[in-house]
Amino acid sequence: MTDSKLDPVELLLSGARDSTTEPEFRVTGVMMQYYEACTRELWFLSRNIEIDRGNASIVRGTNVDESAYGDKRRNLTIDGTISLDLLDSGEVVEVKPSSSMVEPATLQLLYYLWYLEEVVGVERDGVLAHPTERRREAVELTPENRARVEDAIRGIYEITQRETPPKVERKSYCSSCAYHDFCWSC
């Protein structure tokens, strides 16, 4: 890090707002999701330890994501950092196959709304959608949610700077996680 006293949020914003240099610290939506779900998974991702894209949970999520909302949805990638979907209404939508991991999905969507506002200068409303359950939830970037996103950015920075992964913790979804073998085979 160039300036050890620079807050990770400011580090991220300065890199994202300066198009002339490669950002020193970048956070993706997937990193936000993993931060909320499993910090060990986040650490593996930060080291480019790739998941098994053939994992049944990954395939299911991809299929639901690709088929939901048909022509009413457009994909938009910003700065090579976030990839979001916009509905015809202008809302940012995050599609998930089920509501079983609603908190990680909500944090991911909040980050997209935060990034749009802080970096791009565009305010949007968000929708967390679970098409297989026929559920939609409005997600707003309130002051509390803004603080939650910025705390997560600081946490992501701390985790990704570690030399070793966080300790393994058994969670209800470990058996279906694409990183399962990295954590539980030893």
C-alpha positions as CSV (number, residue, x, y, z in Angstrom):
1,M,0.0,0.0,0.0
2,T,1.3,3.4,-0.9
3,D,0.1,5.2,2.2
4,S,-0.4,2.9,5.1
5,K,-2.7,5.5,6.8
6,L,-5.1,5.7,3.9
7,D,-8.5,4.2,4.7
8,P,-9.3,1.2,2.4
9,V,-12.5,3.0,1.3
10,E,-10.5,6.0,0.2
11,L,-7.9,3.7,-1.4
12,L,-10.7,2.0,-3.4
13,L,-12.3,5.3,-4.4
14,S,-9.1,7.0,-5.4
15,G,-8.2,4.0,-7.7
16,A,-11.7,3.7,-9.1
17,R,-11.9,7.5,-9.9
18,D,-8.5,7.7,-11.6
19,S,-8.8,6.2,-15.0
20,T,-5.1,6.8,-15.8
21,T,-3.7,4.1,-13.5
22,E,-4.5,0.5,-12.5
23,P,-6.2,0.6,-9.0
24,E,-4.1,-0.6,-6.1
25,F,-7.2,-2.1,-4.4
26,R,-10.3,-3.3,-6.2
27,V,-13.5,-4.9,-4.8
28,T,-15.9,-6.8,-6.9
29,G,-19.5,-7.8,-6.1
30,V,-18.5,-11.4,-5.7
31,M,-15.9,-10.3,-3.1
32,M,-18.7,-8.6,-1.2
33,Q,-20.8,-11.7,-1.4
34,Y,-18.0,-13.9,-0.2
35,Y,-17.1,-11.5,2.6
36,E,-20.6,-11.9,4.1
37,A,-20.8,-15.7,3.4
38,C,-17.3,-16.9,4.1
39,T,-14.1,-14.9,4.6
40,R,-12.0,-18.0,3.8
41,E,-13.7,-18.2,0.4
42,L,-12.9,-14.5,-0.1
43,W,-9.2,-15.1,0.6
44,F,-9.1,-18.0,-1.9
45,L,-10.7,-15.7,-4.5
46,S,-8.2,-12.9,-3.8
47,R,-5.4,-15.4,-4.6
48,N,-6.9,-16.5,-7.9
49,I,-7.6,-19.9,-6.6
50,E,-10.4,-20.7,-9.0
51,I,-13.6,-22.5,-8.0
52,D,-15.0,-25.5,-9.9
53,R,-17.4,-23.9,-12.4
54,G,-19.0,-27.3,-12.9
55,N,-20.1,-27.4,-9.2
56,A,-23.9,-28.1,-9.1
57,S,-24.6,-25.0,-7.0
58,I,-22.7,-22.7,-9.4
59,V,-24.4,-24.2,-12.5
60,R,-27.8,-23.8,-10.9
61,G,-27.2,-20.2,-10.0
62,T,-25.9,-19.4,-13.4
63,N,-28.9,-21.0,-15.1
64,V,-31.4,-19.1,-13.0
65,D,-29.4,-15.8,-13.5
66,E,-29.2,-16.2,-17.3
67,S,-32.9,-17.1,-17.8
68,A,-34.5,-14.6,-15.4
69,Y,-36.2,-11.5,-16.8
70,G,-35.5,-12.3,-20.5
71,D,-35.5,-9.2,-22.6
72,K,-36.3,-6.9,-19.7
73,R,-32.7,-7.0,-18.5
74,R,-29.4,-5.5,-19.7
75,N,-25.9,-6.3,-18.4
76,L,-23.6,-3.5,-17.7
77,T,-19.9,-3.8,-16.6
78,I,-18.3,-0.8,-15.1
79,D,-14.5,-0.3,-14.8
80,G,-14.0,-4.0,-15.1
81,T,-14.9,-4.1,-11.5
82,I,-18.7,-4.5,-11.1
83,S,-21.1,-6.3,-13.4
84,L,-24.7,-5.5,-12.8
85,D,-28.0,-6.0,-14.5
86,L,-30.4,-3.2,-15.1
87,L,-34.1,-3.7,-15.6
88,D,-36.1,-1.7,-18.1
89,S,-37.3,0.4,-15.2
90,G,-33.7,1.4,-14.5
91,E,-33.5,-0.6,-11.2
92,V,-30.3,-2.6,-10.5
93,V,-31.3,-6.2,-10.1
94,E,-29.4,-9.0,-8.5
95,V,-30.8,-12.4,-9.3
96,K,-30.2,-15.4,-7.0
97,P,-31.6,-18.9,-7.3
98,S,-33.0,-18.9,-3.7
99,S,-33.3,-16.7,-0.6
100,S,-31.1,-19.1,1.5
101,M,-28.2,-16.7,1.3
102,V,-30.1,-13.4,1.3
103,E,-27.5,-11.4,3.4
104,P,-24.5,-12.0,1.1
105,A,-26.7,-11.2,-1.9
106,T,-28.0,-8.1,-0.3
107,L,-24.5,-6.8,0.5
108,Q,-23.5,-7.5,-3.1
109,L,-26.4,-5.4,-4.4
110,L,-25.8,-2.7,-1.8
111,Y,-22.2,-2.5,-3.0
112,Y,-23.3,-2.0,-6.6
113,L,-25.6,0.8,-5.5
114,W,-22.8,2.4,-3.5
115,Y,-20.3,2.1,-6.3
116,L,-22.7,3.6,-8.8
117,E,-23.3,6.5,-6.5
118,E,-19.7,7.1,-5.3
119,V,-17.8,6.4,-8.4
120,V,-20.2,6.9,-11.3
121,G,-22.3,9.6,-9.7
122,V,-25.6,7.8,-10.5
123,E,-28.3,7.0,-7.9
124,R,-30.4,3.9,-8.5
125,D,-32.8,1.7,-6.6
126,G,-32.1,-2.0,-6.2
127,V,-34.1,-5.2,-6.4
128,L,-33.0,-8.5,-5.0
129,A,-34.8,-11.2,-7.1
130,H,-35.4,-14.9,-6.4
131,P,-37.3,-15.9,-9.5
132,T,-37.7,-19.6,-8.6
133,E,-39.5,-18.4,-5.4
134,R,-41.3,-15.6,-7.2
135,R,-39.9,-13.1,-4.7
136,R,-38.5,-9.6,-5.1
137,E,-37.2,-7.3,-2.4
138,A,-36.4,-3.6,-2.7
139,V,-32.9,-2.7,-1.5
140,E,-32.0,0.9,-0.6
141,L,-28.7,2.5,0.1
142,T,-29.6,4.1,3.4
143,P,-27.0,5.7,5.6
144,E,-26.9,2.5,7.7
145,N,-26.4,0.4,4.5
146,R,-23.7,2.8,3.3
147,A,-21.8,2.3,6.5
148,R,-22.3,-1.5,6.2
149,V,-20.7,-1.4,2.7
150,E,-17.8,0.7,3.8
151,D,-17.2,-1.5,6.8
152,A,-17.2,-4.5,4.5
153,I,-14.7,-2.8,2.2
154,R,-12.3,-2.3,5.2
155,G,-12.9,-6.0,6.1
156,I,-12.2,-7.2,2.6
157,Y,-9.0,-5.2,2.5
158,E,-7.8,-6.8,5.8
159,I,-8.6,-10.3,4.7
160,T,-7.0,-9.9,1.3
161,Q,-3.8,-8.6,2.8
162,R,-3.3,-11.7,5.0
163,E,-0.6,-14.2,4.2
164,T,-2.7,-17.1,5.2
165,P,-6.5,-17.8,4.9
166,P,-8.8,-17.3,7.8
167,K,-9.5,-20.3,10.0
168,V,-12.0,-22.8,8.6
169,E,-15.5,-22.5,10.1
170,R,-18.2,-25.1,9.5
171,K,-21.3,-23.4,8.0
172,S,-24.6,-24.9,6.9
173,Y,-23.7,-24.5,3.2
174,C,-20.1,-25.9,3.3
175,S,-21.0,-29.2,1.7
176,S,-22.3,-27.4,-1.4
177,C,-19.5,-24.8,-1.6
178,A,-17.2,-25.0,-4.6
179,Y,-14.2,-24.5,-2.2
180,H,-15.3,-27.4,0.0
181,D,-12.2,-29.5,-0.8
182,F,-9.8,-26.6,0.0
183,C,-11.2,-26.4,3.5
184,W,-12.1,-29.9,4.5
185,S,-9.8,-32.3,2.7
186,C,-6.9,-32.0,5.1
